[in-house]
């Protein structure tokens, strides 16, 4: 939220600092999610606890990485600042997106729906 206030309060019109930082954060989140998806595709022989951790980290990266640009529209798409107030409702979508992506990664790594061996 500090970045939002710094962007809004910047009187001289140069808004590069928070915008660049937000874009870099977005790239890092999606990069982490991508790496976790690649690892999930080749997850043979990895212990289940590590698979669960990879699913959680990838879910956080993907969930936040997908929702954040829409919540912070003025940073990413050049929308008017008033639109940011309307997108604050997206904050409740973060946990839902994180859980969905984490479950998807867990399913990819066969943590969910795995049949017990007799």
PDB file as gemmi writes it, atoms N, CA and C in Angstrom:
CRYST1    1.000    1.000    1.000  90.00  90.00  90.00 P 1                      
ATOM      1  N   UNK A   1       0.824  -1.190   0.000  1.00  0.00           N  
ATOM      2  CA  UNK A   1       0.000   0.000   0.000  1.00  0.00           C  
ATOM      3  C   UNK A   1       0.869   1.256   0.000  1.00  0.00           C  
ATOM      4  N   UNK A   2       2.076   1.144   0.535  1.00  0.00           N  
ATOM      5  CA  UNK A   2       2.986   2.286   0.529  1.00  0.00           C  
ATOM      6  C   UNK A   2       3.256   2.748  -0.894  1.00  0.00           C  
ATOM      7  N   UNK A   3       3.381   1.798  -1.813  1.00  0.00           N  
ATOM      8  CA  UNK A   3       3.644   2.156  -3.205  1.00  0.00           C  
ATOM      9  C   UNK A   3       2.471   2.922  -3.800  1.00  0.00           C  
ATOM     10  N   UNK A   4       1.273   2.564  -3.407  1.00  0.00           N  
ATOM     11  CA  UNK A   4       0.075   3.241  -3.901  1.00  0.00           C  
ATOM     12  C   UNK A   4       0.095   4.695  -3.460  1.00  0.00           C  
ATOM     13  N   UNK A   5       0.348   4.941  -2.174  1.00  0.00           N  
ATOM     14  CA  UNK A   5       0.364   6.308  -1.666  1.00  0.00           C  
ATOM     15  C   UNK A   5       1.519   7.104  -2.259  1.00  0.00           C  
ATOM     16  N   UNK A   6       2.665   6.467  -2.459  1.00  0.00           N  
ATOM     17  CA  UNK A   6       3.801   7.170  -3.079  1.00  0.00           C  
ATOM     18  C   UNK A   6       3.461   7.567  -4.506  1.00  0.00           C  
ATOM     19  N   UNK A   7       2.746   6.720  -5.202  1.00  0.00           N  
ATOM     20  CA  UNK A   7       2.359   7.016  -6.582  1.00  0.00           C  
ATOM     21  C   UNK A   7       1.343   8.146  -6.640  1.00  0.00           C  
ATOM     22  N   UNK A   8       0.353   8.094  -5.741  1.00  0.00           N  
ATOM     23  CA  UNK A   8      -0.698   9.113  -5.724  1.00  0.00           C  
ATOM     24  C   UNK A   8      -0.135  10.465  -5.275  1.00  0.00           C  
ATOM     25  N   UNK A   9       0.752  10.441  -4.284  1.00  0.00           N  
ATOM     26  CA  UNK A   9       1.253  11.683  -3.697  1.00  0.00           C  
ATOM     27  C   UNK A   9       2.369  12.327  -4.507  1.00  0.00           C  
ATOM     28  N   UNK A  10       2.842  11.675  -5.526  1.00  0.00           N  
ATOM     29  CA  UNK A  10       3.951  12.202  -6.305  1.00  0.00           C  
ATOM     30  C   UNK A  10       3.462  13.402  -7.113  1.00  0.00           C  
ATOM     31  N   UNK A  11       3.873  14.588  -6.714  1.00  0.00           N  
ATOM     32  CA  UNK A  11       3.322  15.821  -7.286  1.00  0.00           C  
ATOM     33  C   UNK A  11       3.978  16.223  -8.605  1.00  0.00           C  
ATOM     34  N   UNK A  12       5.221  15.833  -8.833  1.00  0.00           N  
ATOM     35  CA  UNK A  12       5.907  16.325 -10.029  1.00  0.00           C  
ATOM     36  C   UNK A  12       5.625  15.496 -11.278  1.00  0.00           C  
ATOM     37  N   UNK A  13       4.824  14.462 -11.170  1.00  0.00           N  
ATOM     38  CA  UNK A  13       4.403  13.716 -12.349  1.00  0.00           C  
ATOM     39  C   UNK A  13       5.310  12.574 -12.762  1.00  0.00           C  
ATOM     40  N   UNK A  14       6.470  12.405 -12.105  1.00  0.00           N  
ATOM     41  CA  UNK A  14       7.330  11.271 -12.433  1.00  0.00           C  
ATOM     42  C   UNK A  14       6.934  10.112 -11.524  1.00  0.00           C  
ATOM     43  N   UNK A  15       6.395   9.099 -12.108  1.00  0.00           N  
ATOM     44  CA  UNK A  15       5.889   7.981 -11.317  1.00  0.00           C  
ATOM     45  C   UNK A  15       6.623   6.693 -11.664  1.00  0.00           C  
ATOM     46  N   UNK A  16       7.869   6.809 -12.045  1.00  0.00           N  
ATOM     47  CA  UNK A  16       8.602   5.636 -12.487  1.00  0.00           C  
ATOM     48  C   UNK A  16       8.950   4.683 -11.353  1.00  0.00           C  
ATOM     49  N   UNK A  17       9.331   5.218 -10.177  1.00  0.00           N  
ATOM     50  CA  UNK A  17       9.822   4.362  -9.102  1.00  0.00           C  
ATOM     51  C   UNK A  17       8.802   3.326  -8.653  1.00  0.00           C  
ATOM     52  N   UNK A  18       7.620   3.692  -8.223  1.00  0.00           N  
ATOM     53  CA  UNK A  18       6.725   2.618  -7.754  1.00  0.00           C  
ATOM     54  C   UNK A  18       6.221   1.743  -8.890  1.00  0.00           C  
ATOM     55  N   UNK A  19       6.063   2.327 -10.070  1.00  0.00           N  
ATOM     56  CA  UNK A  19       5.573   1.543 -11.197  1.00  0.00           C  
ATOM     57  C   UNK A  19       6.602   0.487 -11.583  1.00  0.00           C  
ATOM     58  N   UNK A  20       7.860   0.876 -11.670  1.00  0.00           N  
ATOM     59  CA  UNK A  20       8.907  -0.090 -12.006  1.00  0.00           C  
ATOM     60  C   UNK A  20       9.007  -1.186 -10.954  1.00  0.00           C  
ATOM     61  N   UNK A  21       8.918  -0.812  -9.689  1.00  0.00           N  
ATOM     62  CA  UNK A  21       8.995  -1.799  -8.623  1.00  0.00           C  
ATOM     63  C   UNK A  21       7.826  -2.771  -8.680  1.00  0.00           C  
ATOM     64  N   UNK A  22       6.639  -2.284  -8.972  1.00  0.00           N  
ATOM     65  CA  UNK A  22       5.476  -3.159  -9.062  1.00  0.00           C  
ATOM     66  C   UNK A  22       5.609  -4.110 -10.247  1.00  0.00           C  
ATOM     67  N   UNK A  23       6.117  -3.626 -11.366  1.00  0.00           N  
ATOM     68  CA  UNK A  23       6.312  -4.498 -12.524  1.00  0.00           C  
ATOM     69  C   UNK A  23       7.364  -5.568 -12.228  1.00  0.00           C  
ATOM     70  N   UNK A  24       8.431  -5.198 -11.530  1.00  0.00           N  
ATOM     71  CA  UNK A  24       9.463  -6.170 -11.172  1.00  0.00           C  
ATOM     72  C   UNK A  24       8.926  -7.211 -10.197  1.00  0.00           C  
ATOM     73  N   UNK A  25       8.102  -6.765  -9.245  1.00  0.00           N  
ATOM     74  CA  UNK A  25       7.487  -7.695  -8.299  1.00  0.00           C  
ATOM     75  C   UNK A  25       6.581  -8.673  -9.033  1.00  0.00           C  
ATOM     76  N   UNK A  26       5.796  -8.165  -9.960  1.00  0.00           N  
ATOM     77  CA  UNK A  26       4.911  -9.009 -10.765  1.00  0.00           C  
ATOM     78  C   UNK A  26       5.720 -10.033 -11.546  1.00  0.00           C  
ATOM     79  N   UNK A  27       6.803  -9.605 -12.164  1.00  0.00           N  
ATOM     80  CA  UNK A  27       7.644 -10.525 -12.938  1.00  0.00           C  
ATOM     81  C   UNK A  27       8.244 -11.598 -12.034  1.00  0.00           C  
ATOM     82  N   UNK A  28       8.674 -11.224 -10.837  1.00  0.00           N  
ATOM     83  CA  UNK A  28       9.246 -12.193  -9.900  1.00  0.00           C  
ATOM     84  C   UNK A  28       8.199 -13.216  -9.458  1.00  0.00           C  
ATOM     85  N   UNK A  29       6.983 -12.749  -9.147  1.00  0.00           N  
ATOM     86  CA  UNK A  29       5.917 -13.670  -8.722  1.00  0.00           C  
ATOM     87  C   UNK A  29       5.581 -14.665  -9.825  1.00  0.00           C  
ATOM     88  N   UNK A  30       5.435 -14.179 -11.032  1.00  0.00           N  
ATOM     89  CA  UNK A  30       5.104 -15.077 -12.132  1.00  0.00           C  
ATOM     90  C   UNK A  30       6.280 -15.986 -12.484  1.00  0.00           C  
ATOM     91  N   UNK A  31       7.504 -15.495 -12.309  1.00  0.00           N  
ATOM     92  CA  UNK A  31       8.675 -16.342 -12.532  1.00  0.00           C  
ATOM     93  C   UNK A  31       8.734 -17.495 -11.546  1.00  0.00           C  
ATOM     94  N   UNK A  32       8.472 -17.206 -10.280  1.00  0.00           N  
ATOM     95  CA  UNK A  32       8.439 -18.255  -9.256  1.00  0.00           C  
ATOM     96  C   UNK A  32       7.338 -19.264  -9.570  1.00  0.00           C  
ATOM     97  N   UNK A  33       6.168 -18.777  -9.958  1.00  0.00           N  
ATOM     98  CA  UNK A  33       5.060 -19.673 -10.305  1.00  0.00           C  
ATOM     99  C   UNK A  33       5.434 -20.560 -11.487  1.00  0.00           C  
ATOM    100  N   UNK A  34       6.077 -19.982 -12.504  1.00  0.00           N  
ATOM    101  CA  UNK A  34       6.482 -20.755 -13.671  1.00  0.00           C  
ATOM    102  C   UNK A  34       7.476 -21.849 -13.290  1.00  0.00           C  
ATOM    103  N   UNK A  35       8.465 -21.506 -12.469  1.00  0.00           N  
ATOM    104  CA  UNK A  35       9.457 -22.498 -12.031  1.00  0.00           C  
ATOM    105  C   UNK A  35       8.766 -23.622 -11.266  1.00  0.00           C  
ATOM    106  N   UNK A  36       7.807 -23.279 -10.402  1.00  0.00           N  
ATOM    107  CA  UNK A  36       7.084 -24.305  -9.640  1.00  0.00           C  
ATOM    108  C   UNK A  36       6.257 -25.193 -10.563  1.00  0.00           C  
ATOM    109  N   UNK A  37       5.659 -24.612 -11.614  1.00  0.00           N  
ATOM    110  CA  UNK A  37       4.907 -25.417 -12.577  1.00  0.00           C  
ATOM    111  C   UNK A  37       5.839 -26.373 -13.326  1.00  0.00           C  
ATOM    112  N   UNK A  38       7.035 -25.909 -13.682  1.00  0.00           N  
ATOM    113  CA  UNK A  38       8.001 -26.776 -14.365  1.00  0.00           C  
ATOM    114  C   UNK A  38       8.443 -27.902 -13.435  1.00  0.00           C  
ATOM    115  N   UNK A  39       8.747 -27.558 -12.190  1.00  0.00           N  
ATOM    116  CA  UNK A  39       9.137 -28.587 -11.218  1.00  0.00           C  
ATOM    117  C   UNK A  39       8.001 -29.587 -11.019  1.00  0.00           C  
ATOM    118  N   UNK A  40       6.777 -29.098 -10.969  1.00  0.00           N  
ATOM    119  CA  UNK A  40       5.626 -29.981 -10.781  1.00  0.00           C  
ATOM    120  C   UNK A  40       5.501 -30.967 -11.937  1.00  0.00           C  
ATOM    121  N   UNK A  41       5.874 -30.551 -13.122  1.00  0.00           N  
ATOM    122  CA  UNK A  41       5.812 -31.438 -14.271  1.00  0.00           C  
ATOM    123  C   UNK A  41       6.817 -32.573 -14.219  1.00  0.00           C  
ATOM    124  N   UNK A  42       7.905 -32.376 -13.486  1.00  0.00           N  
ATOM    125  CA  UNK A  42       8.950 -33.394 -13.371  1.00  0.00           C  
ATOM    126  C   UNK A  42       9.136 -33.814 -11.917  1.00  0.00           C  
ATOM    127  N   UNK A  43       8.043 -34.024 -11.202  1.00  0.00           N  
ATOM    128  CA  UNK A  43       8.090 -34.222  -9.756  1.00  0.00           C  
ATOM    129  C   UNK A  43       8.306 -35.661  -9.322  1.00  0.00           C  
ATOM    130  N   UNK A  44       8.719 -36.510 -10.195  1.00  0.00           N  
ATOM    131  CA  UNK A  44       8.950 -37.907  -9.827  1.00  0.00           C  
ATOM    132  C   UNK A  44      10.107 -37.997  -8.834  1.00  0.00           C  
ATOM    133  N   UNK A  45       9.908 -38.761  -7.782  1.00  0.00           N  
ATOM    134  CA  UNK A  45      10.966 -38.998  -6.812  1.00  0.00           C  
ATOM    135  C   UNK A  45      11.136 -37.912  -5.757  1.00  0.00           C  
ATOM    136  N   UNK A  46      10.358 -36.844  -5.827  1.00  0.00           N  
ATOM    137  CA  UNK A  46      10.440 -35.789  -4.814  1.00  0.00           C  
ATOM    138  C   UNK A  46       9.547 -36.190  -3.642  1.00  0.00           C  
ATOM    139  N   UNK A  47      10.008 -36.041  -2.394  1.00  0.00           N  
ATOM    140  CA  UNK A  47       9.174 -36.390  -1.241  1.00  0.00           C  
ATOM    141  C   UNK A  47       7.883 -35.566  -1.212  1.00  0.00           C  
ATOM    142  N   UNK A  48       6.832 -36.151  -0.651  1.00  0.00           N  
ATOM    143  CA  UNK A  48       5.521 -35.500  -0.635  1.00  0.00           C  
ATOM    144  C   UNK A  48       5.537 -34.164   0.102  1.00  0.00           C  
ATOM    145  N   UNK A  49       6.320 -34.052   1.175  1.00  0.00           N  
ATOM    146  CA  UNK A  49       6.376 -32.789   1.919  1.00  0.00           C  
ATOM    147  C   UNK A  49       6.956 -31.675   1.045  1.00  0.00           C  
ATOM    148  N   UNK A  50       7.961 -31.998   0.268  1.00  0.00           N  
ATOM    149  CA  UNK A  50       8.563 -31.009  -0.633  1.00  0.00           C  
ATOM    150  C   UNK A  50       7.602 -30.664  -1.772  1.00  0.00           C  
ATOM    151  N   UNK A  51       6.862 -31.664  -2.248  1.00  0.00           N  
ATOM    152  CA  UNK A  51       5.853 -31.400  -3.273  1.00  0.00           C  
ATOM    153  C   UNK A  51       4.792 -30.435  -2.748  1.00  0.00           C  
ATOM    154  N   UNK A  52       4.371 -30.632  -1.506  1.00  0.00           N  
ATOM    155  CA  UNK A  52       3.364 -29.745  -0.914  1.00  0.00           C  
ATOM    156  C   UNK A  52       3.907 -28.322  -0.788  1.00  0.00           C  
ATOM    157  N   UNK A  53       5.172 -28.183  -0.419  1.00  0.00           N  
ATOM    158  CA  UNK A  53       5.790 -26.863  -0.309  1.00  0.00           C  
ATOM    159  C   UNK A  53       5.889 -26.194  -1.680  1.00  0.00           C  
ATOM    160  N   UNK A  54       6.269 -26.954  -2.689  1.00  0.00           N  
ATOM    161  CA  UNK A  54       6.341 -26.413  -4.048  1.00  0.00           C  
ATOM    162  C   UNK A  54       4.960 -25.965  -4.505  1.00  0.00           C  
ATOM    163  N   UNK A  55       3.934 -26.776  -4.210  1.00  0.00           N  
ATOM    164  CA  UNK A  55       2.568 -26.412  -4.587  1.00  0.00           C  
ATOM    165  C   UNK A  55       2.131 -25.126  -3.891  1.00  0.00           C  
ATOM    166  N   UNK A  56       2.478 -24.978  -2.617  1.00  0.00           N  
ATOM    167  CA  UNK A  56       2.102 -23.771  -1.874  1.00  0.00           C  
ATOM    168  C   UNK A  56       2.825 -22.540  -2.422  1.00  0.00           C  
ATOM    169  N   UNK A  57       4.113 -22.638  -2.625  1.00  0.00           N  
ATOM    170  CA  UNK A  57       4.882 -21.499  -3.148  1.00  0.00           C  
ATOM    171  C   UNK A  57       4.415 -21.129  -4.555  1.00  0.00           C  
ATOM    172  N   UNK A  58       4.211 -22.126  -5.393  1.00  0.00           N  
ATOM    173  CA  UNK A  58       3.717 -21.851  -6.743  1.00  0.00           C  
ATOM    174  C   UNK A  58       2.320 -21.263  -6.731  1.00  0.00           C  
ATOM    175  N   UNK A  59       1.477 -21.739  -5.813  1.00  0.00           N  
ATOM    176  CA  UNK A  59       0.122 -21.191  -5.687  1.00  0.00           C  
ATOM    177  C   UNK A  59       0.125 -19.742  -5.259  1.00  0.00           C  
ATOM    178  N   UNK A  60       0.998 -19.404  -4.335  1.00  0.00           N  
ATOM    179  CA  UNK A  60       1.107 -18.010  -3.898  1.00  0.00           C  
ATOM    180  C   UNK A  60       1.599 -17.135  -5.045  1.00  0.00           C  
ATOM    181  N   UNK A  61       2.656 -17.576  -5.732  1.00  0.00           N  
ATOM    182  CA  UNK A  61       3.194 -16.789  -6.842  1.00  0.00           C  
ATOM    183  C   UNK A  61       2.178 -16.590  -7.952  1.00  0.00           C  
ATOM    184  N   UNK A  62       1.481 -17.662  -8.324  1.00  0.00           N  
ATOM    185  CA  UNK A  62       0.512 -17.563  -9.414  1.00  0.00           C  
ATOM    186  C   UNK A  62      -0.724 -16.786  -8.986  1.00  0.00           C  
ATOM    187  N   UNK A  63      -1.231 -17.065  -7.792  1.00  0.00           N  
ATOM    188  CA  UNK A  63      -2.445 -16.384  -7.327  1.00  0.00           C  
ATOM    189  C   UNK A  63      -2.263 -14.884  -7.202  1.00  0.00           C  
ATOM    190  N   UNK A  64      -1.178 -14.484  -6.552  1.00  0.00           N  
ATOM    191  CA  UNK A  64      -0.914 -13.055  -6.393  1.00  0.00           C  
ATOM    192  C   UNK A  64      -0.514 -12.437  -7.735  1.00  0.00           C  
ATOM    193  N   UNK A  65       0.264 -13.177  -8.520  1.00  0.00           N  
ATOM    194  CA  UNK A  65       0.705 -12.657  -9.806  1.00  0.00           C  
ATOM    195  C   UNK A  65      -0.416 -12.434 -10.808  1.00  0.00           C  
ATOM    196  N   UNK A  66      -1.480 -13.211 -10.698  1.00  0.00           N  
ATOM    197  CA  UNK A  66      -2.602 -13.048 -11.621  1.00  0.00           C  
ATOM    198  C   UNK A  66      -3.526 -11.917 -11.181  1.00  0.00           C  
ATOM    199  N   UNK A  67      -3.756 -11.769  -9.890  1.00  0.00           N  
ATOM    200  CA  UNK A  67      -4.731 -10.795  -9.389  1.00  0.00           C  
ATOM    201  C   UNK A  67      -4.132  -9.394  -9.253  1.00  0.00           C  
ATOM    202  N   UNK A  68      -2.860  -9.304  -8.862  1.00  0.00           N  
ATOM    203  CA  UNK A  68      -2.250  -8.008  -8.557  1.00  0.00           C  
ATOM    204  C   UNK A  68      -2.365  -6.973  -9.680  1.00  0.00           C  
ATOM    205  N   UNK A  69      -2.129  -7.321 -10.947  1.00  0.00           N  
ATOM    206  CA  UNK A  69      -2.241  -6.276 -11.985  1.00  0.00           C  
ATOM    207  C   UNK A  69      -3.644  -5.673 -12.079  1.00  0.00           C  
ATOM    208  N   UNK A  70      -4.658  -6.481 -11.816  1.00  0.00           N  
ATOM    209  CA  UNK A  70      -6.021  -5.963 -11.904  1.00  0.00           C  
ATOM    210  C   UNK A  70      -6.365  -5.106 -10.692  1.00  0.00           C  
ATOM    211  N   UNK A  71      -5.805  -5.459  -9.524  1.00  0.00           N  
ATOM    212  CA  UNK A  71      -6.055  -4.643  -8.338  1.00  0.00           C  
ATOM    213  C   UNK A  71      -5.336  -3.308  -8.436  1.00  0.00           C  
ATOM    214  N   UNK A  72      -4.151  -3.314  -9.003  1.00  0.00           N  
ATOM    215  CA  UNK A  72      -3.347  -2.097  -9.112  1.00  0.00           C  
ATOM    216  C   UNK A  72      -3.330  -1.612 -10.557  1.00  0.00           C  
ATOM    217  N   UNK A  73      -4.506  -1.510 -11.147  1.00  0.00           N  
ATOM    218  CA  UNK A  73      -4.661  -1.124 -12.541  1.00  0.00           C  
ATOM    219  C   UNK A  73      -3.948   0.141 -12.958  1.00  0.00           C  
ATOM    220  N   UNK A  74      -3.954   1.212 -12.135  1.00  0.00           N  
ATOM    221  CA  UNK A  74      -3.235   2.422 -12.550  1.00  0.00           C  
ATOM    222  C   UNK A  74      -1.737   2.187 -12.756  1.00  0.00           C  
ATOM    223  N   UNK A  75      -1.148   1.273 -11.973  1.00  0.00           N  
ATOM    224  CA  UNK A  75       0.276   0.974 -12.147  1.00  0.00           C  
ATOM    225  C   UNK A  75       0.539   0.218 -13.438  1.00  0.00           C  
ATOM    226  N   UNK A  76      -0.296  -0.770 -13.702  1.00  0.00           N  
ATOM    227  CA  UNK A  76      -0.011  -1.689 -14.792  1.00  0.00           C  
ATOM    228  C   UNK A  76      -0.585  -1.256 -16.129  1.00  0.00           C  
ATOM    229  N   UNK A  77      -1.758  -0.656 -16.127  1.00  0.00           N  
ATOM    230  CA  UNK A  77      -2.445  -0.363 -17.375  1.00  0.00           C  
ATOM    231  C   UNK A  77      -2.678   1.117 -17.605  1.00  0.00           C  
ATOM    232  N   UNK A  78      -2.238   1.977 -16.697  1.00  0.00           N  
ATOM    233  CA  UNK A  78      -2.409   3.407 -16.860  1.00  0.00           C  
ATOM    234  C   UNK A  78      -3.839   3.884 -16.626  1.00  0.00           C  
ATOM    235  N   UNK A  79      -4.620   3.104 -15.891  1.00  0.00           N  
ATOM    236  CA  UNK A  79      -5.990   3.509 -15.581  1.00  0.00           C  
ATOM    237  C   UNK A  79      -5.977   4.696 -14.635  1.00  0.00           C  
ATOM    238  N   UNK A  80      -7.084   5.411 -14.562  1.00  0.00           N  
ATOM    239  CA  UNK A  80      -7.212   6.523 -13.618  1.00  0.00           C  
ATOM    240  C   UNK A  80      -7.155   5.978 -12.186  1.00  0.00           C  
ATOM    241  N   UNK A  81      -6.674   6.808 -11.271  1.00  0.00           N  
ATOM    242  CA  UNK A  81      -6.541   6.406  -9.879  1.00  0.00           C  
ATOM    243  C   UNK A  81      -7.845   6.020  -9.216  1.00  0.00           C  
ATOM    244  N   UNK A  82      -8.970   6.596  -9.666  1.00  0.00           N  
ATOM    245  CA  UNK A  82     -10.260   6.280  -9.043  1.00  0.00           C  
ATOM    246  C   UNK A  82     -10.635   4.821  -9.250  1.00  0.00           C  
ATOM    247  N   UNK A  83     -10.165   4.244 -10.339  1.00  0.00           N  
ATOM    248  CA  UNK A  83     -10.490   2.854 -10.621  1.00  0.00           C  
ATOM    249  C   UNK A  83      -9.863   1.940  -9.578  1.00  0.00           C  
ATOM    250  N   UNK A  84      -8.710   2.361  -9.016  1.00  0.00           N  
ATOM    251  CA  UNK A  84      -8.066   1.552  -7.985  1.00  0.00           C  
ATOM    252  C   UNK A  84      -8.990   1.351  -6.795  1.00  0.00           C  
ATOM    253  N   UNK A  85      -9.764   2.369  -6.451  1.00  0.00           N  
ATOM    254  CA  UNK A  85     -10.689   2.236  -5.329  1.00  0.00           C  
ATOM    255  C   UNK A  85     -11.750   1.174  -5.625  1.00  0.00           C  
ATOM    256  N   UNK A  86     -12.168   1.065  -6.880  1.00  0.00           N  
ATOM    257  CA  UNK A  86     -13.167   0.062  -7.243  1.00  0.00           C  
ATOM    258  C   UNK A  86     -12.565  -1.345  -7.236  1.00  0.00           C  
ATOM    259  N   UNK A  87     -11.282  -1.457  -7.481  1.00  0.00           N  
ATOM    260  CA  UNK A  87     -10.667  -2.779  -7.540  1.00  0.00           C  
ATOM    261  C   UNK A  87     -10.231  -3.303  -6.186  1.00  0.00           C  
ATOM    262  N   UNK A  88     -10.422  -2.546  -5.117  1.00  0.00           N  
ATOM    263  CA  UNK A  88     -10.044  -3.030  -3.786  1.00  0.00           C  
ATOM    264  C   UNK A  88     -10.811  -4.281  -3.394  1.00  0.00           C  
ATOM    265  N   UNK A  89     -11.960  -4.516  -4.009  1.00  0.00           N  
ATOM    266  CA  UNK A  89     -12.730  -5.729  -3.724  1.00  0.00           C  
ATOM    267  C   UNK A  89     -11.964  -6.980  -4.147  1.00  0.00           C  
ATOM    268  N   UNK A  90     -10.988  -6.826  -5.036  1.00  0.00           N  
ATOM    269  CA  UNK A  90     -10.206  -7.980  -5.477  1.00  0.00           C  
ATOM    270  C   UNK A  90      -9.332  -8.552  -4.369  1.00  0.00           C  
ATOM    271  N   UNK A  91      -9.156  -7.833  -3.274  1.00  0.00           N  
ATOM    272  CA  UNK A  91      -8.344  -8.337  -2.170  1.00  0.00           C  
ATOM    273  C   UNK A  91      -8.900  -9.660  -1.657  1.00  0.00           C  
ATOM    274  N   UNK A  92     -10.222  -9.819  -1.671  1.00  0.00           N  
ATOM    275  CA  UNK A  92     -10.803 -11.077  -1.186  1.00  0.00           C  
ATOM    276  C   UNK A  92     -10.591 -12.219  -2.179  1.00  0.00           C  
ATOM    277  N   UNK A  93     -10.199 -11.913  -3.400  1.00  0.00           N  
ATOM    278  CA  UNK A  93      -9.986 -12.947  -4.411  1.00  0.00           C  
ATOM    279  C   UNK A  93      -8.605 -13.594  -4.260  1.00  0.00           C  
ATOM    280  N   UNK A  94      -7.652 -12.904  -3.645  1.00  0.00           N  
ATOM    281  CA  UNK A  94      -6.298 -13.451  -3.493  1.00  0.00           C  
ATOM    282  C   UNK A  94      -6.285 -14.841  -2.873  1.00  0.00           C  
ATOM    283  N   UNK A  95      -6.892 -15.034  -1.685  1.00  0.00           N  
ATOM    284  CA  UNK A  95      -6.832 -16.381  -1.088  1.00  0.00           C  
ATOM    285  C   UNK A  95      -7.481 -17.451  -1.962  1.00  0.00           C  
ATOM    286  N   UNK A  96      -8.562 -17.096  -2.632  1.00  0.00           N  
ATOM    287  CA  UNK A  96      -9.235 -18.063  -3.500  1.00  0.00           C  
ATOM    288  C   UNK A  96      -8.320 -18.468  -4.651  1.00  0.00           C  
ATOM    289  N   UNK A  97      -7.681 -17.491  -5.281  1.00  0.00           N  
ATOM    290  CA  UNK A  97      -6.765 -17.779  -6.394  1.00  0.00           C  
ATOM    291  C   UNK A  97      -5.565 -18.585  -5.922  1.00  0.00           C  
ATOM    292  N   UNK A  98      -5.022 -18.254  -4.757  1.00  0.00           N  
ATOM    293  CA  UNK A  98      -3.868 -18.980  -4.224  1.00  0.00           C  
ATOM    294  C   UNK A  98      -4.232 -20.436  -3.965  1.00  0.00           C  
ATOM    295  N   UNK A  99      -5.384 -20.663  -3.345  1.00  0.00           N  
ATOM    296  CA  UNK A  99      -5.812 -22.039  -3.059  1.00  0.00           C  
ATOM    297  C   UNK A  99      -6.030 -22.811  -4.358  1.00  0.00           C  
ATOM    298  N   UNK A 100      -6.674 -22.189  -5.331  1.00  0.00           N  
ATOM    299  CA  UNK A 100      -6.927 -22.870  -6.612  1.00  0.00           C  
ATOM    300  C   UNK A 100      -5.629 -23.261  -7.312  1.00  0.00           C  
ATOM    301  N   UNK A 101      -4.666 -22.339  -7.375  1.00  0.00           N  
ATOM    302  CA  UNK A 101      -3.402 -22.661  -8.032  1.00  0.00           C  
ATOM    303  C   UNK A 101      -2.603 -23.693  -7.240  1.00  0.00           C  
ATOM    304  N   UNK A 102      -2.627 -23.610  -5.904  1.00  0.00           N  
ATOM    305  CA  UNK A 102      -1.915 -24.599  -5.080  1.00  0.00           C  
ATOM    306  C   UNK A 102      -2.526 -25.987  -5.273  1.00  0.00           C  
ATOM    307  N   UNK A 103      -3.851 -26.065  -5.344  1.00  0.00           N  
ATOM    308  CA  UNK A 103      -4.498 -27.356  -5.582  1.00  0.00           C  
ATOM    309  C   UNK A 103      -4.177 -27.886  -6.979  1.00  0.00           C  
ATOM    310  N   UNK A 104      -4.108 -26.997  -7.956  1.00  0.00           N  
ATOM    311  CA  UNK A 104      -3.747 -27.413  -9.308  1.00  0.00           C  
ATOM    312  C   UNK A 104      -2.332 -27.999  -9.332  1.00  0.00           C  
ATOM    313  N   UNK A 105      -1.397 -27.333  -8.688  1.00  0.00           N  
ATOM    314  CA  UNK A 105      -0.024 -27.844  -8.642  1.00  0.00           C  
ATOM    315  C   UNK A 105       0.047 -29.159  -7.879  1.00  0.00           C  
ATOM    316  N   UNK A 106      -0.699 -29.253  -6.770  1.00  0.00           N  
ATOM    317  CA  UNK A 106      -0.711 -30.500  -6.003  1.00  0.00           C  
ATOM    318  C   UNK A 106      -1.278 -31.635  -6.844  1.00  0.00           C  
ATOM    319  N   UNK A 107      -2.312 -31.340  -7.610  1.00  0.00           N  
ATOM    320  CA  UNK A 107      -2.893 -32.350  -8.503  1.00  0.00           C  
ATOM    321  C   UNK A 107      -1.891 -32.754  -9.578  1.00  0.00           C  
ATOM    322  N   UNK A 108      -1.161 -31.788 -10.127  1.00  0.00           N  
ATOM    323  CA  UNK A 108      -0.148 -32.097 -11.135  1.00  0.00           C  
ATOM    324  C   UNK A 108       0.919 -33.030 -10.584  1.00  0.00           C  
ATOM    325  N   UNK A 109       1.227 -32.873  -9.304  1.00  0.00           N  
ATOM    326  CA  UNK A 109       2.261 -33.703  -8.688  1.00  0.00           C  
ATOM    327  C   UNK A 109       1.675 -34.940  -8.014  1.00  0.00           C  
ATOM    328  N   UNK A 110       0.415 -35.223  -8.282  1.00  0.00           N  
ATOM    329  CA  UNK A 110      -0.271 -36.401  -7.766  1.00  0.00           C  
ATOM    330  C   UNK A 110      -0.348 -36.440  -6.245  1.00  0.00           C  
ATOM    331  N   UNK A 111      -0.409 -35.290  -5.591  1.00  0.00           N  
ATOM    332  CA  UNK A 111      -0.619 -35.267  -4.142  1.00  0.00           C  
ATOM    333  C   UNK A 111      -2.096 -35.406  -3.805  1.00  0.00           C  
ATOM    334  N   UNK A 112      -2.940 -34.958  -4.721  1.00  0.00           N  
ATOM    335  CA  UNK A 112      -4.389 -35.041  -4.517  1.00  0.00           C  
ATOM    336  C   UNK A 112      -4.909 -36.165  -5.395  1.00  0.00           C  
ATOM    337  N   UNK A 113      -5.747 -36.984  -4.829  1.00  0.00           N  
ATOM    338  CA  UNK A 113      -6.335 -38.071  -5.589  1.00  0.00           C  
ATOM    339  C   UNK A 113      -5.395 -39.247  -5.782  1.00  0.00           C  
ATOM    340  N   UNK A 114      -4.311 -39.262  -5.016  1.00  0.00           N  
ATOM    341  CA  UNK A 114      -3.367 -40.375  -5.117  1.00  0.00           C  
ATOM    342  C   UNK A 114      -3.989 -41.595  -4.445  1.00  0.00           C  
ATOM    343  N   UNK A 115      -3.952 -42.700  -5.139  1.00  0.00           N  
ATOM    344  CA  UNK A 115      -4.505 -43.938  -4.576  1.00  0.00           C  
ATOM    345  C   UNK A 115      -3.463 -44.596  -3.703  1.00  0.00           C  
ATOM    346  N   UNK A 116      -3.886 -44.988  -2.505  1.00  0.00           N  
ATOM    347  CA  UNK A 116      -2.919 -45.665  -1.627  1.00  0.00           C  
ATOM    348  C   UNK A 116      -2.525 -47.025  -2.206  1.00  0.00           C  
ATOM    349  N   UNK A 117      -1.277 -47.349  -2.070  1.00  0.00           N  
ATOM    350  CA  UNK A 117      -0.818 -48.657  -2.548  1.00  0.00           C  
ATOM    351  C   UNK A 117      -1.071 -49.701  -1.470  1.00  0.00           C  
ATOM    352  N   UNK A 118      -1.623 -50.853  -1.860  1.00  0.00           N  
ATOM    353  CA  UNK A 118      -1.928 -51.880  -0.850  1.00  0.00           C  
ATOM    354  C   UNK A 118      -0.694 -52.558  -0.322  1.00  0.00           C  
TER     355      UNK A 118                                                      
END                                                                             
